[in-house]
């Protein structure tokens, strides 16, 4: 019976902790980003490495402690209920923290980018697959959250340059 009660209390906590995780993709924008002007600079990926992104908020620990205290207080009357609440809060906090950690575990890449102005910048981004070394990119600088996106126009411009530097016949 106690295992069922624990599972019934842990499931909403896990769902709640997972719902609080921010979306860190380069394709995701918050509503307040609409209409925001950002400085953009071209660059080239020099290198990248895989990283783990921790997005812990503490919600899991607090929610787990609250649920654990409530469950633990039913253990006995008087002093037994208080001791049960304290033990439940400690155990629930640890379980909630563990659930939040596993629910919010993300991976991404740290990119080192050489900008068109000659500066080296580094940015961490949650991507499923890395942008390859040598890729042309656009860096969108923002006070809150900068991002790196593939520069499709750089490839089109390079192809146009090759065609125009050919024999004058269109160069295909």
C-alpha positions as CSV (number, residue, x, y, z in Angstrom):
1,X,0.0,0.0,0.0
2,X,2.8,2.4,0.9
3,X,4.5,1.8,-2.5
4,X,1.3,2.7,-4.3
5,X,1.0,5.9,-2.3
6,X,4.6,6.8,-3.0
7,X,4.1,6.2,-6.7
8,X,0.8,8.3,-6.7
9,X,2.7,11.1,-5.1
10,X,5.8,10.9,-7.2
11,X,4.0,10.8,-10.6
12,X,2.5,14.3,-10.4
13,X,5.9,15.6,-9.1
14,X,7.7,14.1,-12.1
15,X,5.2,15.6,-14.6
16,X,5.4,19.0,-12.8
17,X,9.2,19.1,-12.8
18,X,9.4,18.1,-16.5
19,X,6.8,20.8,-17.4
20,X,9.0,23.5,-15.9
21,X,12.0,22.7,-18.1
22,X,12.7,25.5,-20.6
23,X,13.0,24.8,-24.3
24,X,16.6,25.7,-25.2
25,X,16.4,24.9,-29.0
26,X,17.5,27.5,-31.5
27,X,14.1,27.2,-33.1
28,X,12.1,28.1,-29.9
29,X,11.2,31.7,-29.0
30,X,9.4,33.1,-26.0
31,X,6.5,35.4,-26.6
32,X,8.5,38.4,-25.3
33,X,11.0,37.8,-28.1
34,X,8.5,38.8,-30.8
35,X,9.4,42.2,-32.1
36,X,12.7,42.3,-30.3
37,X,15.6,43.7,-32.4
38,X,18.8,41.7,-32.2
39,X,22.3,42.4,-33.5
40,X,23.4,39.7,-36.0
41,X,26.9,38.8,-37.1
42,X,28.1,36.3,-39.6
43,X,30.7,33.7,-38.6
44,X,32.2,30.3,-39.2
45,X,32.1,27.3,-36.8
46,X,35.7,26.6,-35.7
47,X,35.0,23.8,-33.3
48,X,32.3,22.3,-31.1
49,X,32.1,19.9,-28.2
50,X,29.2,18.0,-26.5
51,X,28.0,19.4,-23.2
52,X,25.4,18.6,-20.6
53,X,23.0,21.4,-19.8
54,X,21.6,21.6,-16.3
55,X,18.3,23.4,-16.0
56,X,17.5,22.7,-12.3
57,X,15.0,25.1,-10.8
58,X,14.5,23.6,-7.3
59,X,10.8,23.0,-7.9
60,X,11.3,19.3,-7.6
61,X,13.0,19.6,-4.2
62,X,10.3,21.9,-2.8
63,X,7.4,20.0,-4.2
64,X,8.9,16.7,-3.0
65,X,9.4,18.1,0.5
66,X,5.9,19.3,0.7
67,X,4.4,16.0,-0.6
68,X,6.7,14.1,1.7
69,X,5.8,16.1,4.7
70,X,2.1,15.7,4.1
71,X,2.5,12.0,3.6
72,X,4.8,11.6,6.6
73,X,2.5,13.5,8.9
74,X,0.0,10.7,8.6
75,X,2.3,8.2,10.2
76,X,1.2,8.9,13.8
77,X,-0.4,11.3,16.2
78,X,1.3,14.0,18.1
79,X,5.1,13.7,18.2
80,X,5.0,10.7,15.8
81,X,3.2,12.8,13.2
82,X,5.8,15.6,13.6
83,X,8.7,13.2,13.3
84,X,7.0,11.5,10.3
85,X,6.5,14.9,8.6
86,X,10.1,15.9,9.1
87,X,11.3,12.5,7.8
88,X,8.9,12.7,4.9
89,X,10.0,16.2,4.0
90,X,13.6,15.1,3.9
91,X,13.0,12.0,1.9
92,X,10.5,13.7,-0.4
93,X,13.0,16.6,-1.0
94,X,15.7,14.1,-2.0
95,X,13.3,12.1,-4.3
96,X,11.9,15.3,-5.8
97,X,15.4,16.7,-6.5
98,X,16.3,13.4,-8.2
99,X,13.2,13.4,-10.3
100,X,13.7,17.0,-11.4
101,X,17.4,16.3,-12.3
102,X,16.5,13.4,-14.5
103,X,13.5,15.2,-16.1
104,X,15.5,18.3,-16.9
105,X,18.7,16.7,-18.1
106,X,19.5,18.2,-21.6
107,X,22.4,17.9,-23.9
108,X,23.8,20.4,-26.4
109,X,27.0,21.7,-27.9
110,X,29.4,24.5,-27.1
111,X,30.5,26.2,-30.4
112,X,33.6,28.3,-30.9
113,X,32.9,30.7,-33.8
114,X,35.2,33.0,-35.7
115,X,33.1,36.1,-36.5
116,X,33.3,38.1,-39.7
117,X,34.9,40.9,-37.6
118,X,37.7,38.5,-36.5
119,X,36.6,37.8,-32.9
120,X,36.3,34.4,-31.4
121,X,33.0,33.8,-29.5
122,X,31.7,30.8,-27.6
123,X,28.1,29.9,-27.2
124,X,26.3,26.8,-25.7
125,X,23.1,25.7,-27.5
126,X,20.7,22.8,-27.1
127,X,21.0,21.1,-30.6
128,X,20.2,17.5,-31.4
129,X,23.0,17.4,-33.9
130,X,26.0,19.7,-34.1
131,X,26.6,22.3,-36.8
132,X,29.7,21.0,-38.5
133,X,33.1,22.7,-38.3
134,X,33.5,25.2,-41.2
135,X,29.7,25.8,-41.4
136,X,28.7,29.4,-42.1
137,X,26.4,30.7,-39.3
138,X,24.6,33.7,-38.1
139,X,25.0,34.7,-34.4
140,X,21.9,36.5,-33.0
141,X,23.2,38.5,-30.0
142,X,20.7,39.2,-27.3
143,X,20.9,40.4,-23.7
144,X,18.9,37.4,-22.5
145,X,19.7,34.6,-24.9
146,X,21.9,34.5,-28.0
147,X,21.6,31.8,-30.5
148,X,23.5,30.3,-33.5
149,X,21.7,29.4,-36.8
150,X,22.9,28.0,-40.0
151,X,23.5,30.8,-42.7
152,X,21.8,29.5,-45.8
153,X,22.5,32.8,-47.7
154,X,26.2,32.3,-47.3
155,X,26.1,29.2,-49.4
156,X,23.9,30.9,-52.1
157,X,26.3,33.9,-52.2
158,X,29.3,31.6,-52.5
159,X,27.7,29.8,-55.4
160,X,26.8,33.1,-57.1
161,X,30.4,34.3,-56.7
162,X,31.7,31.1,-58.3
163,X,29.3,31.6,-61.2
164,X,30.2,35.2,-61.7
165,X,33.9,34.6,-61.6
166,X,33.7,31.9,-64.4
167,X,33.9,32.5,-68.1
168,X,31.1,35.0,-68.3
169,X,28.7,32.3,-69.6
170,X,26.9,31.7,-66.3
171,X,29.4,29.2,-65.1
172,X,27.3,26.1,-64.4
